[in-house]
Each structure stands twice: as C-alpha cells, then as structure tokens.
Amino acid sequence: MPGFGSLLKWMLVHRTTRPRPQDPDPSVFARVPPDFVPPRAPRSQLTVTWVGHSSLLIQLNGLNILTDPMWSERASPVQFAGPRRWVRPGIAFEDVPPLDVVLQSHNHYDHLDATTVRRLARAHPEASWIVPLGLAAFVRKRGVSDHRVRELDWWQEHTIGSLRIAATPAMHFSSRGIGDRGDTLWCGFALSSDGANGRHVYFAGDTGYHPEFGAIGERYGPFDVALMPIGAYEPRWFMRYLHMNPEEAVAAFRALNARVMVPIHWGTFKLTDEAMDEPPIRARAAWEAAGFPRSGYRQLAHGETLTL
C-alpha cells in the first residue's frame, strides 16, 4: 500500500507539476426523484436506488438494505473543510424507508460518517449492522445497540431471515487518523436470497483490482446486479492499490459472472485527480469494448431507482 511519502509526492510534487483535467459544472450531474417501493418492496422485486457515492438503498427479499450510509455535506472529520458533496443525497434522510440491514464496507470518511450513523441509530433502531472485523465498536459508540451489530471476516456469512450476507475480499485499507492504519478490516458484500428464484447482489465496497473476483462469483453468483466502484483512480501510480479504474471495474464484472453493472463511487465527492465526469465515460467505453450488451450497463443518476 502507498505510504505517507507517496502521499506527499502526490500532493506536493505531482499536483504542482502536472495540470489536472477541467471539471464540469456540478449542474451536469442530475438528481431525480427516487422510485423505490415504500415501505418495502414485494419479495419478488429487487430495486437499487443510488443515494450517491457508495450509499445505495437495496430492496431485496422484502428487506430494506442500506450500504455505506453517508448523508453529511463533507467527507471529512470536520464539516468546515474537506471534500464537499457535489449533489444532494438522492434520497432525503427523512424519506429513508424502515431499514432492516445496514452494510458498512470500511471506515474511510467518504463511506463511514459518524453523524449519519448517529442519525440512523435514532431513526432506525431495529436495523442490523453488518461490519468488517474491528468496526463494531465504532457504531456501538454512536448509538447502535450491541445486539444489532455483527462483525464478519472475509468469507464469513450471516443470515437475516432468508437473506444470506457474506463479507468478500477487497484490496484497500482502513484509517481515520494517525496511527490506526489497518486496525479494522475492509470488505465487499455478497447478498443472496433463498428460493428457486432467489436474487443475488454484489456490493464491491472500495477496492482495487484483485484476483478474488472470480472466486466471489463462483461462490455467490451469478449476480443479478453488481454495484461496482469506477471513480477516484488518478494518479494511477498511487491509486491502483486502492481503487479500480473504469476498465478494471469492467474486467472485475466479467470475472464476477454478473448480469447488470451499476457504476458507483463517482460524481459525488471530488477525491482524486481525474475529471468528475470522466469515470462513466470511460466505463461505458470499456463496457462496449468488452462486447457486453448495452442493456447490462445501468448508469444511475443520483436518486434514480433500478427495478429488476
């Protein structure tokens, strides 16, 4: 993983000697009214609504599932500095339906927001939180009941009703300050509903490209939909260990044995050096170059709902 010296090289050398591409006006990023099913979708229906970045509302097997909840204005330990949200959350916090499950992939500020955790703990006290190893204490400290939190290692599983949740490997790291790097785990999640017509959903979390995508697909696929991060990838010499670029995301999708790809982790926070509107352009081009059917690439606007 890149160390502090590499971070300084990026911030003080790379950014001062190489021009960065022009970002578009934030108005180009649409926000549309969500179309999920309140309070819960039928068991036979699967919906995915993009709140923004890696926050999604998944309605699966009659349950409401939220991933990496982030409703604050900035992805930062403070709200007066740090990456500011370009687009308001696609679902207003007050409109979030009754939650059954919250999936937390790791502890970085753009994925794990302390204020949002406190708000969810008050508004949805019955929700079960599934987190990677070492992260239970964080959400418990912010109001989530002890018996509502479950930690998982890679490949470990937990069942809620007829929904199986598996933590899957990811290539990333964890840290929220100085001296805590790697103290907690990071992961993706594979969701499987029971029955002959059971649905399968893959949420990659935050990850670079790694060799385990095929094993994830073999064990938990084929997936009806894969939620794949495509942004925050430049400069490549630094970010390749942390985040996939769009071409790698499409390659990982192929290995996963999935039917539909929804690109996430772009267009919400300015984190790295590529233009904010570049990731989906490159992802769509990579998709078409791979020969996949156009109908399988489902790029959502903030708030947009995909129904399967």
Secondary structure, DSSP 8 states (H G I E B T S, - for coil): ---HHHHHIIIIIIHHHS-------GGGS-B------SS---TT--EEEEEETTEEEEEETTEEEEES---SSBSSSSSSSS-BBSS--SS-GGG----SEEE-----TTT--HHHHHHHHHH-TT-EEEEETT-HHHHHHTT--GGGEEEE-TT-EEEETTEEEEEE--B----SSTT-TTSS---EEEEEE-STT--EEEE--S-B--TTHHHHHHHH--EEEEEEE-----SHHHHTTT---HHHHHHHHHHHTEEEEEEES-SSB--SSS-TTHHHHHHHHHHHHTT--GGGB----BT-EEE-
